Amino acid sequence: METPIERAGTQPMRRSARTTLVSLSTETPGELEITQPTLPLMSIEPAVAPARKTVGGRFFDWLIVITSAWLTGGLFLDGWAHAHIPRLETFFTPWHAVLYSGFLAVALCHIVALVVYHRRGRAWRQAMPVGYGLSLLGIIIFALGGIGDLTWHVLFGIEKGVSALLSPTHLILALGGTLIIQGPFRAAWARPNRTSRPSLASLLPMILSQTMLLSVFAFFSQFIHPFVYAWSAVPASAVLPFYGQALGVASIELQTALMMGCILLMLRRWRLPFGALTLVLTISLSLMTVLSNHYWLIPVALLAGLSADLLLWWLEPSTQRVLELRIFAFAVPVILFMLYFLAAALLWGIAWTIHLTLGSVVMSGIVGLLLSYAFVHPHISIDR
């Protein structure tokens, strides 16, 4: 008579674990027989190694930063031309040439990297370095936007004023461009931290990438930017007495939200070294002065950046030091716009009342403070 265990040992199986069992033999009563049946407990499939992701190096990061700066510089040159040359009635301009040649340069870098890594054995989906996959999508969007922009100009003419910033094809170009220039930022975000206090040199591609993002945001909202339009110097109109005041306060609040959003996102991920915020604020705000010829505001941007770095060094805000993060988020815009109004008072005078001037400064701090809660949530205790 065959026992159930011995019958199980005769079952055909693919690949399974072998277990030593003890059973009673029916042929020799009283004796124990040691058998090694193979039990159908589980099937063991050969392990498949996950596809390795392509990790780009610092050379590629810097290559994209340089070509992205070319692209961003072309954007601001084109903006300067629209602001200073009233009879700009053609798509084919030297400034468009700088803009689109910058796009071709950055697109070529991505395509070459894609092909090179694919030839080294990567699948097409894994061939692009980590963080740069969305940049390829941005290249496609930008190319389609460029073709659409040319067609739009032929059909409807050259945009002027705010229309030039909110034109549908220009917004498509902006979307594609921001996806491209954020490649080094996304790549740095995906890499593990090698040290708790990274150096300025190691984070510089990421910092410049984020600076260009903030600059593009500011460019497309320049119609409501205090470094472009100094509404605080404009006397109240008899017809619309609150028009300039409302625009001035709204411009401060909007640009504070954009600026602190970019800064807090970096603080959410890294402990920023001294000098990082000086670069971010000085470059992004100085580019806006080019559009309006308000070059006297460049020292304001520099001093605000240095002050932000000093606050960063003193407070050490982070996700673990939440109170310090809240203070930092409030203080940075307050210092920036206090310096802004001080410079405005010395150079051309302020038409606003002291109540409105200081109130708008405090409002900028409140915007920064509230925004910090979106990046670092308050602790929630759950009663059981």
Buried (B, 14 or more C-beta within 10 A) or exposed (E): EEEEBBEEBEEEEEEBEEEEBEBEBEEEEEEEEEEEBBBBEEEEEEEEEEEEBBEBEEEBBBBBBBBBBBBBBBBBBBBBBBBEEEEBEEBEBEBBEBBBBBBBBBBEBBEEBBEEBBEEEBEEEBBBBBBBBBBBEBBEBBBBBBEBBBEBBEEEEBBEEEEBBBBEBBEBBBBBBBBBBBBBBBBBBEEEEEEEEBEBEBBBBBBBBBBBBBBBBBBBBBBBBBBBBBBBBBEBEEEEEEEBBEBBBBBBBBBBBBBBBBBBBBBBBBBBBEBBBBBBBBBBBBBBBBBBEBEEBBEBBBBBBBBBBBBBEEBEBBEEBBEBBBBBBBBBBBBBBBBBBEBBEEEEEBBBEEEBBBEBBEBBBBBBBBBBEEBBEEEEEEEE
